[in-house]
Amino acid sequence: MPKSTHVILGTLFAGTILGISAQQAKAVDYPIDCAILLCMAGGWPGVGDCIPARAEFIRRITPFPVEPPLQLWNCPMNAVPKNVSMSQVDQETIKKLVEGIKVWHVRAYSKFRMRDGECRTTENIQLGSYDANGEFAWRRTSSGAAPDWIITPAMREGCSANFRGVGLRWQDHEGTAGQQVVRY
């Protein structure tokens, strides 16, 4: 899809979820977290406010410390005109977008051969996600739960691997997934 189409869709989507017209959506100056939400929903068009919004989204997962990439609590819905209220459909759309964000923080994943020839794996992996209320929380997980674009099949199968980094996955309003891995 051409970038101009993404910009148009992103602007229309912004108007739809915020309950305002496309002209109003262009005129409203959003805090960075509102821009992150709108640009992510629109498929990250590479123009305008979406460039610094995506950079901030990625910066937040770049250690240290790893932060929630979207801090919806910093996007006051009163950033839209006061006489506009958000519909239940709009809330459901935002909820779906936020719940689609997953952050895998791989503090350590290594495989090495012991003196006796046995292959040993050590790992310290956390999964960060948002709940139905938009609250971000970490929980411990294992390499088996991490997707192949983070812990690759070659890393799983071999006996010599070392990885530290953060993997981030999100979805736009059409359900198209995007991902980013930042090694450190």
N, C-alpha and C positions, 0 to 999 in steps of 0.2 A: 504494500500500500504506500503511495507517495506521502512524503512528509506533510505536504499541505493538507492532505486528507486527514492525517492524524491530528493536525492542529484544529481543523474544523470540527472533527469528532470530539476532540478533547474539550473544546469550547462549548459545544452543544451538550456534552456530558456534564460539564461543570454547571451549566444552566439547569440541566435536568435534575441533578442531585441536590442542587442548592435552591431550586424552585425559582430561578430568575431567567430572564431572557439572555440570549447569546450576547447582546450588546452590553447588558449589565455585567455579565460574566467577564467580558473583556475589560470593563472599567474598574472592577473591584480589585483592590490591592490586598492580596491574600498573604497571611503569615506563611513562612516556608513550609510548615506542615500541611497547610491547606493546599499549597502548590504541589507538594509531594503526592497527596491523595489524588488530586485532579489529574496530574500528569501521569501517575501510575495507572489510573483508570483509563486514560486515553492512549495507553500504549507507549508512554515516554516519547512524545514527539521531540525531536532534537532542536527545538527553537525556543526563543523567548525565555520565560520564567522556568521552563522545564529543564533547561541546562543546569542552572544552579540547584534546582530541586533534586535532580538525580544525583548530582555531585554530593549534596548533603546526605541523601539517602544512603549512599555508599560510604561516605565518611563516617557515619555513625556506627557502621559495623567494622570499621578499621581499628584494630586494637591500638591502644588500650585507653579506656575501657570499651567494651562492646556495648553499644546502646541500642534500644529499640529503634529500628530504622524509620518508623512512622510514629510520631508522638502526637496522636490524635487529640490528646488533652490540650495541646498547644494550638489547635485549630478551632478557635471558637466559632460556633455556627452563627454567632451574632456578627460575623464578618460580612454577612449579607444584610441587606436592608432590614430594619427592625420589623416591618410589616409583613415579611415573608416568613412562613413557617414551613418546616420540612414535613413531607408526607411520610406515611409508614413505608411506602415503596422505596422512597429515598433512603430511609434508615436501613432498610434491608439490603439495599445496594452497597451502602458503606460498610455494613456488617460483613457482607460477603467478601468485599475487597480486603478488609482488615484481617479476617480469618484466613485469607489465602496467603498471608505473609508468614514465612518460616525462616528461622535463622539457626543454622548449625554452627556452633562454636567448637571447633576441634582444637582443644588446648594441646592434646598430644595424641598421635596415632603412630605407632611404630611397630615394625615386625623385624625380628632379628633371629639369627640362628645361635642357639646355645652351644656350648662346647660338646655336649653329648649329641649334637645334630638336630635336636628338637627345635622347631620354629616357635617362637614366643611372641605374643602380641600384647602390647600395653596400649591403653586408650583412656582418654578423659574427654568425653564429648557431652555437650549440652545442646538441647533444642529449645529455642525461644519461639514462642507463639503467642497469639492474642486469643483471648476467650470471647465468648458471646457479648460480654460487656465492654470489649475494647481494651481490657487490661492485659499487659504484657507480662509474661512470666517465663522463667527458665525451669527446665527439668532435665535430669540426667537421662542419657540415652546411650545406645551402643552403636558401634560402627555398622552392625547389621541393619540398623534402622536408617542409616544415612544413605542418601541416594548415590547412584553410581557416578554422578558428575562431581561428587565430593571425594568419596573413598572409591576410587576406580576399581574395576574388576582386576586389573593387573596388580594393584596394591593388595587386594584381598587374597589373590592366589599365590603371589610370590612370598619369599621369606626375607625380603629386604625392602622395607618401605619406611618413609618418615614424612609425616605431614603435620603441619600446624597451619590453621587458617580459619576463615569464616566463610560459610556458604549462605547465600541469601536467595530465596525464591519468592516470587510474587505472581499475581495474576492481574490482567487488565479487566475492564468491564465485560469483555466477551469471553473471559475465561482462558485467554491465551497466556501461557506461563512464560516468565522471564527468569533468568538466574544470573548470579555473579559469584565468583569465588575470589577471595582476597587471601593470598598466602602471606604468612609472616614467620 
